[in-house]
């Protein structure tokens, strides 16, 4: 899956400090493999599965196993630095959380493109609806829109933002790693 995003993501160095504090509070030790996984994950953009993260980690550390990546992602989620997401493809994907700007997701059900977005009007509308429906105050939410990109809809001349755009149309941003 490819992710398009204009969302401000948290600084990996700050997140790494938070990770160290979490390990100390939990009385957990650090290992070279765990730290390699954390470093690569915290610089990742988009939404990665365990298998995708494992493949990235193994490029530098070939002996890292699936179970180590799985357990490390669970710890990252427990620390608040990773968020597990389900986008309807039967696979759990993780995104860097922490100080990352709040955002919602739009997912093409055919090509798998995930567009991260933030819309103040939508946020205000959600708060207003919550107030109208019994005086709720929204403290957190997940908003996911599932649909079809223009190409998947079969629109004449429509293109998928996940692919190279025709001349004169914006191209998708396909980030892989943060520096």
C-alpha positions in Angstrom: 0.0 0.0 0.0 1.2 3.5 -0.8 0.5 6.5 1.4 0.0 10.1 0.3 0.4 12.6 3.1 0.8 16.2 3.9 0.6 15.5 7.7 3.3 16.7 10.0 5.0 13.7 11.5 6.8 13.6 14.8 10.6 13.9 15.0 12.2 10.5 15.2 14.8 11.7 17.7 12.1 12.9 20.1 10.2 9.6 19.6 13.4 7.6 20.3 13.8 9.5 23.6 10.2 8.6 24.5 10.9 5.0 23.6 13.9 4.9 26.0 11.8 6.4 28.8 9.1 3.8 28.2 11.6 1.0 28.4 13.0 2.3 31.7 9.5 2.7 33.2 8.6 -0.8 32.2 11.9 -2.2 33.5 12.7 -3.6 30.0 16.1 -4.0 28.6 17.2 -3.0 25.1 18.8 -5.2 22.5 20.6 -4.4 19.3 17.9 -6.1 17.2 15.1 -4.3 19.1 16.8 -0.9 18.6 17.4 -1.5 14.9 13.7 -2.3 14.5 12.6 0.8 16.4 15.0 3.1 14.5 13.7 1.8 11.1 10.1 2.0 12.2 10.3 5.5 13.6 11.7 6.8 10.3 9.1 5.0 8.3 6.3 6.9 6.6 3.0 5.5 5.8 1.5 2.3 7.1 3.7 -0.8 7.3 2.9 -4.4 8.0 5.0 -6.6 10.1 6.3 -8.3 7.0 7.2 -5.0 5.3 9.1 -3.8 8.4 10.8 -7.2 8.7 12.0 -6.9 5.1 13.4 -3.4 5.8 15.1 -4.5 9.0 16.6 -7.6 7.4 18.4 -5.5 4.7 20.7 -4.3 7.5 20.2 -7.0 10.1 19.6 -10.3 8.3 19.2 -12.4 11.5 16.2 -10.5 12.9 13.2 -12.8 13.1 9.5 -12.2 12.6 8.7 -12.7 16.3 11.1 -10.0 17.4 9.6 -7.5 15.0 6.1 -8.6 16.2 6.9 -8.2 19.8 8.7 -4.9 19.2 5.7 -3.4 17.4 3.4 -4.5 20.2 5.7 -2.7 22.7 5.8 0.4 20.4 2.0 0.4 20.4 1.9 0.0 24.2 4.2 3.0 24.5 1.9 5.1 22.3 4.6 5.4 19.6 2.8 3.1 17.1 -0.8 2.9 16.1 -2.3 -0.3 14.6 -4.6 0.2 11.7 -6.9 -2.1 9.7 -7.7 -0.9 6.2 -9.9 -3.8 5.1 -7.3 -5.9 3.4 -7.1 -8.4 6.3 -3.6 -7.2 7.4 -2.7 -5.1 10.4 -0.5 -2.1 9.5 1.3 0.2 11.8 2.0 3.9 11.6 4.2 6.1 13.7 2.1 7.8 16.4 3.5 9.8 19.3 3.5 13.5 18.5 2.3 13.0 14.9 -0.4 15.5 13.9 -3.9 14.0 14.1 -5.2 12.8 10.7 -7.8 10.7 9.0 -7.6 8.2 6.2 -9.1 7.8 2.7 -8.5 4.3 1.2 -8.9 3.1 -2.4 -10.4 -0.4 -2.1 -9.0 -1.4 -5.5 -5.4 -0.2 -5.6 -4.9 0.2 -1.8 -3.7 3.8 -1.9 -4.1 5.4 1.5 -4.4 9.2 1.6 -3.8 10.8 5.0 -5.6 14.1 5.5 -6.7 16.6 8.1 -9.7 18.8 7.6 -10.7 21.4 10.2 -14.3 21.6 8.9 -14.7 17.8 9.4 -13.3 18.0 12.9 -15.7 20.8 13.8 -18.6 18.9 12.3 -17.7 15.8 14.3 -17.6 17.8 17.5 -21.0 19.4 16.7 -22.6 16.1 15.9 -21.3 14.6 19.2 -22.7 17.6 21.2 -26.1 17.2 19.4 -26.2 13.5 20.1 -26.3 13.7 23.9 -23.7 16.2 24.8 -20.7 14.0 24.0 -17.2 15.5 24.0 -14.9 13.8 21.5 -11.6 12.8 23.0 -10.3 10.7 20.2 -11.5 9.1 17.0 -10.5 7.2 13.9 -12.1 8.3 10.6 -11.6 6.2 7.5 -13.2 6.7 4.2 -13.3 3.8 1.8 -13.8 4.3 -1.9 -12.4 4.2 -5.4 -9.8 6.5 -7.0 -10.8 8.0 -10.3 -9.1 5.2 -12.3 -10.7 2.5 -10.2 -14.1 4.2 -10.9 -13.6 3.8 -14.6 -13.8 7.5 -15.2 -12.6 8.3 -18.7 -9.2 9.9 -18.4 -9.2 9.1 -14.7 -5.9 8.2 -13.1 -4.8 6.6 -9.9 -2.8 8.9 -7.7 -0.8 5.7 -6.8 0.6 5.7 -10.3 2.5 8.2 -12.3 0.1 11.0 -13.2 -0.5 12.1 -16.7 1.2 15.4 -17.8 -0.3 18.4 -16.1 -1.7 16.4 -13.1 -0.2 16.3 -9.7 1.7 13.2 -8.8 1.4 11.3 -5.5 4.0 11.6 -2.9 5.4 8.1 -2.2 7.6 8.5 0.9 9.5 5.6 2.3 11.7 6.8 5.2 12.1 9.9 7.3 15.6 11.3 7.9 
